[in-house]
Amino acid sequence: MTADVHAALDEKSLATIFTGARTHYSWRSREIPQAKLLELYDVAKLGPTSANCSPLRVAFVCSRQAKERLLPALSRGNVAKASSAPVIAIVAQDRNYLDLVPTLFPVGYDARSWFTASPGSAAEHGLRNAMLQTAYLIIAARALGLDCGPMSGFNASIVDDEFLSGLEWNSLLLINLGYGADVPAPPRRPRLSAVDACRFF
Ligand SMILES: Cc1cc2nc3c(=O)[nH]c(=O)nc-3n(C[C@H](O)[C@H](O)[C@H](O)COP(=O)(O)O)c2cc1C
């Protein structure tokens, strides 16, 4: 039987990824098997990017030794949150992502020219699409039963030197991944209403 791909999610599923999902800062000791991290990437990679350019790269920091190397890069307020997380994902962008466009978007001509129309446009496209894929990664993690704690409070040069040297990748965000500890979450902070954030034309 073919699934109805246009069916809306039920309330429980929507709660898992949006309405009931919260950012997590403390973690149960339960580990995440590598197979789950591979599944996470395999789901997130299906989100759309411009001409399928797929600039996101992810380095999963799993071992105690690797976490010790990461902690000095974190802002002080993020150290405890990360050190107790089972896995910290270093979300990065491949600076050479355009090299793969002919492979990822095989349409009979070279679509790389779409990304290089003006100076800086390749970098702009790369960042836009990598950040989109980062959001897909967060939503995919929640959909697969994982909790997330994104962190931009870190020194990217330290992370890049320590983990990404030899790769043409630069880090954009860290995401703590795991199963959130059973502690009461503070009230959700306000979000902008549609009146403030949307316009209809
Ligand atoms: C890009 C990004 C960067 C963030 N950086 C940090 C951070 O460095 N430290 C931190 O404690 N929380 C950080 N957060 C967590 C946000 O403050 C949190 O997701 C937001 O307030 C929404 O919380 P909620 O999901 O519980 O509603 C970050 C979140 C995002 C999406």
Ligand as a Chemical Component Dictionary entry (heavy atoms), coordinates in Angstrom:
data_LIG
# 
_chem_comp.id                   LIG 
_chem_comp.type                 NON-POLYMER 
_chem_comp.pdbx_formal_charge   0 
_chem_comp.three_letter_code    LIG 
# 
loop_
_chem_comp_atom.comp_id 
_chem_comp_atom.atom_id 
_chem_comp_atom.alt_atom_id 
_chem_comp_atom.type_symbol 
_chem_comp_atom.charge 
_chem_comp_atom.model_Cartn_x 
_chem_comp_atom.model_Cartn_y 
_chem_comp_atom.model_Cartn_z 
_chem_comp_atom.pdbx_ordinal 
LIG C1  C1  C 0 21.540 28.610 16.232 1  
LIG C2  C2  C 0 21.309 28.430 17.713 2  
LIG C3  C3  C 0 22.322 28.752 18.601 3  
LIG C4  C4  C 0 22.139 28.577 19.965 4  
LIG N1  N1  N 0 23.193 28.787 20.827 5  
LIG C5  C5  C 0 23.049 28.485 22.130 6  
LIG C6  C6  C 0 24.173 28.552 23.009 7  
LIG O1  O1  O 0 25.308 28.843 22.611 8  
LIG N2  N2  N 0 23.969 28.249 24.311 9  
LIG C7  C7  C 0 22.741 27.900 24.797 10 
LIG O2  O2  O 0 22.618 27.630 25.995 11 
LIG N3  N3  N 0 21.659 27.815 23.981 12 
LIG C8  C8  C 0 21.795 28.088 22.670 13 
LIG N4  N4  N 0 20.712 27.959 21.817 14 
LIG C9  C9  C 0 19.405 27.530 22.377 15 
LIG C10 C10 C 0 18.280 28.583 22.196 16 
LIG O3  O3  O 0 18.395 29.609 23.137 17 
LIG C11 C11 C 0 16.947 27.849 22.306 18 
LIG O4  O4  O 0 16.898 26.879 21.277 19 
LIG C12 C12 C 0 15.770 28.796 22.126 20 
LIG O5  O5  O 0 15.700 29.690 23.199 21 
LIG C13 C13 C 0 14.453 28.026 22.012 22 
LIG O6  O6  O 0 14.212 27.240 23.145 23 
LIG P1  P1  P 0 13.036 26.151 23.126 24 
LIG O7  O7  O 0 13.362 25.175 22.033 25 
LIG O8  O8  O 0 13.096 25.478 24.473 26 
LIG O9  O9  O 0 11.752 26.866 22.887 27 
LIG C14 C14 C 0 20.881 28.116 20.458 28 
LIG C15 C15 C 0 19.861 27.782 19.549 29 
LIG C16 C16 C 0 20.082 27.922 18.197 30 
LIG C17 C17 C 0 18.979 27.495 17.239 31 
# 
loop_
_chem_comp_bond.comp_id 
_chem_comp_bond.atom_id_1 
_chem_comp_bond.atom_id_2 
_chem_comp_bond.value_order 
_chem_comp_bond.pdbx_ordinal 
LIG C1  C2  SING 1  
LIG C2  C3  SING 2  
LIG C2  C16 DOUB 3  
LIG C3  C4  DOUB 4  
LIG C4  N1  SING 5  
LIG C4  C14 SING 6  
LIG N1  C5  DOUB 7  
LIG C5  C6  SING 8  
LIG C5  C8  SING 9  
LIG C6  O1  DOUB 10 
LIG C6  N2  SING 11 
LIG N2  C7  SING 12 
LIG C7  O2  DOUB 13 
LIG C7  N3  SING 14 
LIG N3  C8  DOUB 15 
LIG C8  N4  SING 16 
LIG N4  C9  SING 17 
LIG N4  C14 SING 18 
LIG C9  C10 SING 19 
LIG C10 O3  SING 20 
LIG C10 C11 SING 21 
LIG C11 O4  SING 22 
LIG C11 C12 SING 23 
LIG C12 O5  SING 24 
LIG C12 C13 SING 25 
LIG C13 O6  SING 26 
LIG O6  P1  SING 27 
LIG P1  O7  DOUB 28 
LIG P1  O8  SING 29 
LIG P1  O9  SING 30 
LIG C14 C15 DOUB 31 
LIG C15 C16 SING 32 
LIG C16 C17 SING 33 
# 
